[in-house]
Amino acid sequence: MTMISSRIPVVAAVFGLFLTASLAASVDPQDSAADEKNPANAKETAVSEEKAPTKYNRLNAFETWVILRKGTERAFTGEFTDKKDPGTYICRRCNAPLYNSEDKFESHCGWPSFDDEIKDAVRKTRDADGFRVEITCMNCGGHLGHVFYGEGFTERNTRHCVNSVSMQFVAKGKKLPPVVKKKTSKRTAKPADKESKDSSAESEQAKAPADE
């Protein structure tokens, strides 16, 4: 009886070692590594990259009238009409790059003029009157102005006549702000008309000067 009692601790210790080894073998090292890499399983999650904003920049009353209701600022009043600094012109509403400064030229028309746009940045749509061609931001649909051809100002023979108020300027060497990527619903709607409070006013194009 004494001999059996003395062996009980030894048997228990051996069984404990066996159980520990079995549990350790059942854990897959790859699963452990996956848990460390998986943000859902990690205790602390770090953001690896900056998410694009989803809300358009706030516009004042005049900017809203031009960009959303297709109005036109008065000639020779825009802040970028005579600007010659190197840099990039971006959409005031969504920050999408529109024009490079090297494509800007002096046309003496009263509005900033460019003979080329950044690739896939500008949409061209013929006005309802059938005469002029409207230009809008490809990303958000904001009104920019009109484009004219055959005037002979530059070798490209093209003039994008743009409202200064429709743009912002980022000097060369400065970091461009992230482009706003608005989440769209399943319903198809013109981006420029979506945020206006007065839907009837948005559907009517404001009368603009003969040039812009």
C-alpha positions as CSV (number, residue, x, y, z in Angstrom):
1,M,0.0,0.0,0.0
2,T,2.9,2.3,0.9
3,M,4.6,1.5,-2.5
4,I,1.4,2.4,-4.5
5,S,1.0,5.7,-2.6
6,S,4.6,6.7,-3.4
7,R,4.1,6.1,-7.1
8,I,1.0,8.3,-7.4
9,P,2.9,11.7,-7.6
10,V,5.3,10.2,-10.2
11,V,2.4,9.0,-12.4
12,A,0.6,12.4,-12.1
13,A,3.8,14.3,-13.1
14,V,4.3,12.1,-16.1
15,F,0.7,12.5,-17.2
16,G,0.9,16.3,-16.8
17,L,4.0,16.4,-19.0
18,F,2.3,14.3,-21.6
19,L,-0.8,16.5,-21.6
20,T,1.2,19.7,-22.0
21,A,3.2,18.3,-24.9
22,S,-0.1,17.2,-26.7
23,L,-1.6,20.7,-26.3
24,A,1.5,22.4,-27.7
25,A,1.6,20.1,-30.7
26,S,-2.0,20.9,-31.5
27,V,-1.4,24.6,-32.1
28,D,-0.4,25.4,-35.6
29,P,2.5,28.0,-35.8
30,Q,1.1,29.4,-39.0
31,D,-2.2,30.1,-37.2
32,S,-0.4,32.0,-34.5
33,A,1.5,34.1,-37.1
34,A,-1.8,34.8,-38.9
35,D,-3.4,36.0,-35.6
36,E,-0.6,38.5,-35.2
37,K,-1.0,39.8,-38.8
38,N,-4.8,39.9,-38.7
39,P,-6.0,43.3,-37.4
40,A,-9.3,41.6,-36.2
41,N,-7.3,39.4,-33.8
42,A,-4.7,41.8,-32.8
43,K,-5.1,43.8,-29.6
44,E,-3.8,47.0,-31.2
45,T,-4.5,47.9,-34.9
46,A,-2.5,50.6,-36.7
47,V,-3.9,52.5,-39.8
48,S,-1.4,51.7,-42.6
49,E,-2.6,54.3,-45.1
50,E,-4.7,57.4,-45.1
51,K,-8.2,56.9,-46.3
52,A,-9.6,59.2,-49.0
53,P,-12.1,61.7,-47.6
54,T,-15.8,61.1,-48.6
55,K,-17.2,64.6,-48.0
56,Y,-16.8,67.4,-50.5
57,N,-15.2,70.6,-49.5
58,R,-17.6,73.2,-48.1
59,L,-18.5,75.9,-50.6
60,N,-19.7,79.5,-49.8
61,A,-22.7,81.0,-51.5
62,F,-20.9,82.3,-54.6
63,E,-18.9,79.1,-55.1
64,T,-22.1,77.1,-54.9
65,W,-23.7,79.3,-57.5
66,V,-20.8,78.8,-60.0
67,I,-19.8,75.2,-59.3
68,L,-23.2,73.6,-58.7
69,R,-25.6,76.0,-60.5
70,K,-23.3,76.6,-63.5
71,G,-22.9,80.3,-62.9
72,T,-20.0,82.5,-64.1
73,E,-17.8,84.9,-62.3
74,R,-17.3,88.4,-63.8
75,A,-14.5,88.8,-66.3
76,F,-11.1,90.0,-64.9
77,T,-12.2,89.4,-61.3
78,G,-10.9,85.9,-60.7
79,E,-7.8,85.4,-58.5
80,F,-6.1,83.1,-61.0
81,T,-6.6,85.1,-64.2
82,D,-3.1,86.5,-64.3
83,K,-1.3,84.0,-62.1
84,K,1.9,82.6,-63.6
85,D,3.3,80.6,-60.7
86,P,4.3,77.0,-61.3
87,G,2.0,74.5,-59.8
88,T,-1.2,72.5,-60.2
89,Y,-4.8,73.7,-60.4
90,I,-7.2,71.4,-58.6
91,C,-11.0,71.3,-58.2
92,R,-12.3,73.5,-55.4
93,R,-15.0,71.0,-54.6
94,C,-13.2,67.7,-54.5
95,N,-9.4,68.4,-54.9
96,A,-9.0,66.5,-58.1
97,P,-6.1,67.8,-60.2
98,L,-7.4,69.6,-63.3
99,Y,-4.7,71.6,-65.0
100,N,-0.9,72.1,-64.9
101,S,0.5,75.6,-64.9
102,E,2.6,75.0,-68.0
103,D,-0.6,74.6,-70.0
104,K,-1.9,78.0,-68.9
105,F,-1.6,80.9,-71.3
106,E,-2.6,84.6,-71.5
107,S,-5.7,84.9,-73.7
108,H,-6.9,88.4,-72.4
109,C,-10.4,87.0,-72.2
110,G,-10.8,87.8,-68.5
111,W,-10.7,84.2,-67.2
112,P,-7.9,81.7,-66.6
113,S,-7.1,79.9,-69.9
114,F,-5.5,76.5,-70.5
115,D,-4.8,74.7,-73.8
116,D,-4.8,71.3,-72.3
117,E,-6.1,69.4,-69.2
118,I,-4.7,66.7,-67.1
119,K,-5.6,63.3,-68.6
120,D,-9.1,62.1,-67.7
121,A,-9.7,65.1,-65.4
122,V,-12.3,67.1,-67.4
123,R,-15.6,66.1,-69.0
124,K,-16.8,68.0,-72.0
125,T,-20.6,68.3,-72.7
126,R,-22.3,70.3,-75.3
127,D,-24.7,72.9,-73.9
128,A,-28.4,72.7,-74.5
129,D,-28.2,75.6,-77.0
130,G,-25.9,73.5,-79.1
131,F,-23.2,76.2,-79.5
132,R,-20.9,76.0,-76.5
133,V,-19.2,73.0,-74.8
134,E,-19.3,72.9,-71.1
135,I,-16.3,71.6,-69.1
136,T,-16.9,69.9,-65.7
137,C,-14.8,68.1,-63.2
138,M,-14.7,64.4,-64.1
139,N,-14.6,63.3,-60.5
140,C,-17.4,65.4,-58.9
141,G,-19.2,67.0,-61.8
142,G,-18.6,70.6,-60.6
143,H,-18.9,73.3,-63.3
144,L,-15.6,74.7,-64.5
145,G,-16.4,76.8,-67.6
146,H,-16.4,76.2,-71.3
147,V,-13.9,75.0,-73.9
148,F,-13.4,76.7,-77.3
149,Y,-11.5,75.5,-80.4
150,G,-10.1,77.1,-83.5
151,E,-9.1,80.5,-82.0
152,G,-5.4,80.2,-82.8
153,F,-4.0,81.2,-79.4
154,T,-1.7,78.2,-79.1
155,E,-0.5,75.3,-81.3
156,R,-3.1,73.1,-79.6
157,N,-5.7,75.6,-80.9
158,T,-7.8,74.9,-77.7
159,R,-8.8,77.2,-74.9
160,H,-10.3,76.0,-71.6
161,C,-12.0,79.1,-70.2
162,V,-12.2,78.4,-66.5
163,N,-13.8,80.2,-63.5
164,S,-11.1,80.9,-60.9
165,V,-13.6,80.2,-58.2
166,S,-14.0,76.6,-59.5
167,M,-10.3,75.9,-58.7
168,Q,-7.7,76.0,-56.0
169,F,-4.0,76.3,-56.7
170,V,-1.2,74.2,-55.2
171,A,2.3,75.6,-55.7
172,K,5.0,73.4,-57.2
173,G,6.7,71.3,-54.5
174,K,3.7,71.3,-52.2
175,K,1.8,68.1,-51.5
176,L,-1.5,67.8,-53.2
177,P,-4.5,67.2,-50.9
178,P,-6.3,63.8,-51.2
179,V,-9.1,63.6,-53.7
180,V,-12.5,63.3,-52.3
181,K,-14.1,60.1,-53.4
182,K,-17.8,60.6,-52.7
183,K,-19.8,57.4,-52.1
184,T,-22.6,57.3,-54.7
185,S,-25.9,55.6,-54.2
186,K,-27.5,53.2,-56.7
187,R,-29.6,56.0,-58.1
188,T,-28.1,57.7,-61.1
189,A,-27.8,61.5,-60.7
190,K,-25.6,64.3,-61.8
191,P,-23.0,64.8,-59.2
192,A,-23.1,68.6,-59.5
193,D,-26.9,68.6,-58.8
194,K,-26.9,66.2,-55.9
195,E,-26.0,68.5,-53.1
196,S,-28.0,71.6,-54.1
197,K,-30.9,72.5,-51.9
198,D,-32.9,73.9,-54.7
199,S,-33.3,71.2,-57.3
200,S,-35.3,73.4,-59.7
201,A,-32.6,76.0,-59.7
202,E,-29.9,73.4,-60.4
203,S,-31.6,72.1,-63.4
204,E,-31.5,75.6,-65.0
205,Q,-28.2,76.8,-66.4
206,A,-27.5,80.3,-65.4
207,K,-27.0,82.8,-68.2
208,A,-23.3,83.3,-68.7
209,P,-21.3,85.9,-70.6
210,A,-20.8,85.1,-74.3
211,D,-17.2,84.1,-73.7
212,E,-17.1,81.8,-70.7
